[in-house]
Amino acid sequence: MKLSHKITAVLAACAMVLPMTGCSNPQYYRYDYDLSEYITLAEYKNLPVLVDEVNVTEEEVQQEIMSTVLYFAQDKEVDRASARGDKVKFSCTATLNGAEMAEFREEEGAIVLGFESYGKDAEAALTGVKAGDTVKADRKLADNYPDEDLAGKTLQYTFTVTGVYESVQQEYNDTFVKAYLGFDTVEEYELRLREAMLTAAEESQLSSKVVQTWTVVLENTEVIKYPEKEMEQITGQLIAEVEAYTKAVGMTFTDYTQIRYGMTEEEFRANVADMAKDQMKQDMIVYAIARAENLKITDAQYQEYAEMYMTQMGFSTVEELEKRYTKEAICEGILGDLAKECVANYAAVTYSGK
């Protein structure tokens, strides 16, 4: 089972310098040697974790089926007053202390009654209306509204109802699953659904185990010293990556470091060694565990993880991912995932009993 792992930083750090070879060639390893003089690796076996048991109940399966049926429900316009569960379509304008707020004007707005998406006042005003009705309601914006000037302010809305629709659920049968879900029968769909839900539960449990165990390993591993060659390499990569990125997007180095790191260019360059140390500590732990456990990346694992990274990072093909980051950088990301999963699989598990 593969773990969803953030590899962007790892890939970015490796993409610019590593030669193009296959994962089967150990020369792609950044630390292809004994790291015991650089770190004292923390105990990583039998670390205690508390997780939920992997279990999918029939109730959960039925809830997922109902959610799917509701998703594909069709709106049917009705000639009656709106009620809870109905969709009300409208056009609207909004003012603040008498001044029109153009950014809140909508020509084709809609709400489903019962969710209070425009607040309690609008929910009440749009309940019991028919097409053609015009109603007014206040809407208080959240205190954490993105525009600080509007946060917590109350707008005055005017809604003109254009239609009232009820949700018509389709019958859940073989015809439904074939038309909307690509399965021939209900039995086939439910079998695949249970398998997918079980896989999701397993991945969630693994992710929880990884977070708990890796945090302990990272905190308890002691760095004795940092290897000079890799320190120079990573600090150079960090700076080069920022320079390449800012050049590509037409941004100044100073503007980028201020936005991304909250530092001036001078502060970034002065602190880049500390950033490199954080990355190096984690990398050395990964390689020390990989060496101790004799972790190897098979061709099948490479394809599996590369496809996962491809999807996560918005590429259409593995080839596109490899062109951007190189195969070796991808291998480093995979090795990190394998090391973390290895530690998680050694964990001493206690179940929460939920």
C-alpha positions in Angstrom: 0.0 0.0 0.0 1.4 3.4 -0.9 1.4 6.4 1.4 0.3 9.8 0.1 3.5 11.8 0.8 4.5 15.4 0.1 7.5 15.1 -2.1 7.6 18.5 -3.8 10.5 19.8 -1.7 12.4 16.6 -2.1 12.0 16.6 -5.9 12.8 20.3 -6.2 16.0 19.8 -4.2 17.1 17.0 -6.4 15.9 17.9 -9.8 18.7 20.1 -10.9 21.9 18.0 -10.3 21.2 14.3 -10.3 22.4 12.3 -13.4 19.8 10.3 -15.4 20.1 6.6 -14.3 17.6 4.0 -13.2 16.4 3.4 -9.7 18.1 0.0 -9.7 21.5 1.9 -9.8 22.5 2.7 -6.2 24.5 5.7 -7.4 21.4 7.9 -7.4 21.5 7.7 -3.6 22.5 11.0 -2.0 24.1 9.2 1.0 25.3 5.9 -0.3 27.5 5.2 2.7 27.4 4.5 6.4 26.0 7.6 8.2 26.8 6.5 11.8 29.5 9.2 12.2 26.9 11.8 11.3 23.8 10.8 13.1 22.8 8.6 16.1 19.7 7.1 14.7 16.8 6.9 17.1 15.1 3.5 17.9 12.5 3.1 15.2 11.0 -0.3 15.9 8.1 -1.0 18.2 7.2 2.6 18.6 3.7 2.9 20.3 0.9 4.2 18.2 -2.9 4.6 18.8 -5.1 4.1 15.7 -8.6 3.2 14.6 -9.2 -0.3 13.5 -9.6 -0.9 9.8 -13.3 -1.6 9.4 -16.1 -0.7 7.0 -19.6 -1.3 8.4 -22.7 -2.0 6.4 -24.2 1.3 7.7 -21.2 3.2 6.2 -21.6 1.4 2.9 -25.3 2.3 2.8 -24.5 5.9 3.7 -22.1 6.1 0.8 -24.6 4.6 -1.6 -27.3 7.2 -0.4 -24.7 10.0 -0.9 -24.1 8.8 -4.5 -27.8 8.6 -5.3 -28.3 12.1 -3.9 -25.4 13.4 -6.0 -27.1 12.2 -9.1 -30.5 13.5 -8.1 -32.2 15.7 -10.7 -33.8 19.1 -10.1 -37.5 19.3 -11.1 -39.1 22.8 -11.2 -42.3 23.0 -9.1 -45.1 25.5 -8.9 -45.4 25.7 -5.1 -43.9 27.5 -2.2 -40.3 26.5 -1.4 -39.6 24.2 1.5 -36.6 22.7 3.3 -34.6 20.5 0.9 -35.7 22.5 -2.2 -33.3 24.4 -4.4 -34.2 28.1 -4.8 -32.7 29.9 -7.8 -32.5 33.7 -7.8 -30.8 36.9 -8.9 -29.7 39.2 -6.2 -28.1 42.5 -5.3 -26.4 43.6 -2.1 -25.7 46.9 -0.3 -23.7 48.0 2.6 -25.1 51.0 4.5 -26.9 51.9 1.3 -24.0 51.6 -1.1 -24.3 48.8 -3.7 -21.7 46.1 -3.5 -21.1 45.0 -7.1 -18.9 42.0 -6.1 -21.9 40.4 -4.4 -24.3 40.8 -7.3 -25.4 37.5 -8.8 -27.5 36.8 -11.9 -27.8 33.0 -11.4 -27.5 32.3 -7.7 -28.9 29.3 -5.9 -29.2 27.8 -2.5 -30.6 24.5 -1.1 -32.8 25.3 1.9 -31.5 23.7 5.0 -27.8 24.6 4.7 -28.0 28.3 5.6 -25.4 29.1 3.0 -26.4 32.7 3.0 -27.2 32.9 6.7 -30.3 32.4 8.8 -32.1 35.5 7.6 -31.8 34.6 3.9 -32.8 31.1 4.7 -36.0 32.3 6.4 -36.7 34.8 3.7 -36.3 32.3 0.8 -38.5 29.7 2.5 -42.1 29.8 1.3 -41.4 31.8 -1.9 -42.4 31.1 -5.5 -40.9 32.2 -8.8 -41.3 35.9 -9.3 -41.2 36.8 -5.6 -38.8 39.5 -4.3 -37.6 39.3 -0.7 -35.0 41.2 1.4 -32.7 39.7 4.0 -29.5 40.6 5.9 -26.4 38.5 5.6 -23.6 38.8 8.2 -20.2 38.1 6.7 -17.8 35.9 8.8 -15.4 37.5 11.2 -12.6 35.8 9.2 -13.9 36.9 5.8 -10.8 37.2 3.5 -11.4 40.9 2.8 -10.6 42.4 6.3 -12.6 45.6 5.4 -15.8 43.5 5.1 -15.1 40.9 7.8 -18.0 40.9 10.3 -20.1 43.4 8.3 -23.8 42.9 7.6 -25.0 43.2 4.0 -28.5 44.0 2.9 -29.7 41.6 0.2 -32.5 41.8 -2.3 -33.4 38.4 -3.8 -35.6 37.9 -6.9 -36.7 34.3 -7.1 -36.4 32.8 -10.6 -37.5 29.2 -9.7 -38.1 26.6 -7.1 -36.9 23.1 -7.6 -37.3 19.8 -5.8 -34.7 17.1 -5.8 -35.9 13.9 -7.5 -33.9 10.9 -6.6 -33.5 8.2 -9.2 -34.2 4.6 -8.3 -31.1 2.7 -7.2 -30.9 -0.3 -9.4 -28.8 -2.0 -12.1 -29.9 0.7 -14.6 -28.7 3.4 -12.3 -25.2 2.0 -11.6 -24.7 1.2 -15.3 -25.7 4.6 -16.5 -23.8 6.7 -13.9 -21.2 4.5 -12.3 -20.0 2.1 -15.1 -21.0 -1.1 -13.4 -23.3 -3.8 -14.8 -25.1 -4.6 -11.6 -25.7 -3.3 -8.1 -23.9 -6.3 -6.7 -20.8 -5.5 -8.7 -20.9 -1.9 -7.7 -21.3 -2.6 -4.0 -18.4 -5.1 -4.1 -16.1 -2.6 -5.6 -17.4 0.1 -3.2 -16.6 -2.0 -0.1 -13.1 -2.7 -1.5 -12.5 1.0 -2.1 -13.7 2.0 1.3 -11.6 -0.7 2.9 -8.5 0.5 1.0 -9.2 4.1 2.1 -9.5 3.0 5.7 -6.2 1.1 5.5 -4.5 4.2 3.9 -5.9 6.4 6.6 -4.6 4.1 9.3 -1.2 3.9 7.7 -1.0 7.7 7.4 -1.8 8.0 11.1 0.9 5.5 12.0 3.5 7.3 9.9 2.7 10.7 11.4 3.1 9.3 15.0 6.2 7.2 14.4 8.1 9.5 12.2 7.7 12.4 14.6 9.3 10.3 17.3 12.2 9.2 15.1 12.8 12.7 13.9 12.8 14.2 17.4 15.0 11.5 18.9 17.6 11.2 16.2 20.8 13.2 17.1 22.9 14.9 14.5 26.6 14.6 15.3 27.7 16.6 12.3 26.6 17.4 8.8 28.5 16.0 5.8 30.2 18.9 4.0 29.7 17.7 0.4 26.0 17.3 0.8 25.7 20.5 2.8 27.2 22.5 -0.1 25.1 20.6 -2.6 21.8 21.2 -0.9 22.4 24.8 -0.1 23.4 25.4 -3.7 20.3 23.6 -4.9 18.0 25.6 -2.6 19.4 28.9 -4.0 19.5 27.7 -7.6 15.9 26.5 -7.4 14.6 29.8 -6.2 16.6 31.6 -8.8 15.3 29.3 -11.6 11.7 29.7 -10.3 11.7 33.5 -10.0 13.3 33.8 -13.5 10.6 31.5 -15.0 7.7 33.4 -13.4 9.2 36.9 -13.8 9.4 37.6 -10.1 12.4 39.1 -8.3 14.4 37.0 -5.9 13.6 39.4 -3.1 9.9 39.4 -3.7 9.7 35.6 -3.8 11.7 35.1 -0.5 9.6 37.7 1.2 6.3 36.0 0.1 7.5 32.4 0.5 9.7 32.5 3.5 8.9 35.9 5.1 12.6 36.9 4.6 14.6 39.5 2.7 17.0 38.1 0.1 19.9 38.7 2.5 18.1 36.9 5.3 17.3 34.0 3.1 20.9 33.5 1.9 22.1 33.8 5.5 19.6 31.2 6.7 19.8 28.8 3.8 22.3 26.6 5.7 19.8 26.1 8.5 17.1 25.2 6.0 19.5 22.7 4.4 20.3 21.2 7.8 16.6 20.5 8.4 16.3 18.7 5.1 19.6 16.9 5.6 18.6 15.5 9.0 15.4 14.0 7.5 17.3 12.7 4.5 20.0 11.1 6.5 17.4 9.3 8.7 15.7 8.0 5.5 18.9 6.7 4.1 20.1 5.2 7.4 16.9 3.3 7.7 16.9 2.3 4.0 20.5 1.0 4.5 19.6 -0.9 7.7 16.5 -2.5 6.2 18.0 -3.0 2.8 15.2 -1.2 1.1 15.1 -1.4 -2.7 12.8 0.3 -5.2 11.4 -2.3 -7.6 10.2 -1.3 -11.1 6.6 -2.0 -10.0 7.0 0.3 -7.0 8.5 3.0 -9.1 5.6 2.9 -11.5 3.0 2.8 -8.7 4.5 5.7 -6.7 5.3 7.8 -9.8 1.7 7.6 -11.0 0.6 8.7 -7.5 3.0 11.7 -7.6 1.9 12.5 -11.1 -1.7 12.8 -10.0 -0.9 14.7 -6.9 1.2 17.3 -8.7 -1.0 17.8 -11.7 0.9 16.1 -14.5 -0.8 14.1 -17.2 1.8 11.4 -17.6 4.8 9.9 -15.7 7.0 11.1 -18.5 6.0 14.7 -17.8 6.8 14.2 -14.2 10.2 12.8 -15.1 11.0 15.6 -17.4 10.4 18.1 -14.6 12.1 16.4 -11.7 14.2 13.5 -13.2 13.8 9.9 -12.4 16.4 10.0 -9.6 14.6 12.8 -7.8 11.4 10.7 -7.9 13.4 7.7 -6.6 14.4 9.8 -3.6 10.8 10.7 -2.9 9.8 7.0 -3.1 12.7 6.0 -0.8 11.4 8.4 1.8 7.9 7.0 1.6 9.3 3.4 1.9 11.4 4.3 4.9 8.5 5.9 6.7 6.1 3.0 5.9 8.8 0.6 7.1 8.9 2.3 10.5 5.1 2.5 10.7 4.8 -1.2 10.0 7.1 -2.0 12.9 4.9 0.0 15.3 3.4 -1.4 18.4 -0.3 -0.8 17.7 -3.1 0.0 20.2 -6.5 0.4 18.8 -8.7 3.2 19.9 -11.8 1.1 20.1 -14.0 3.5 18.0 
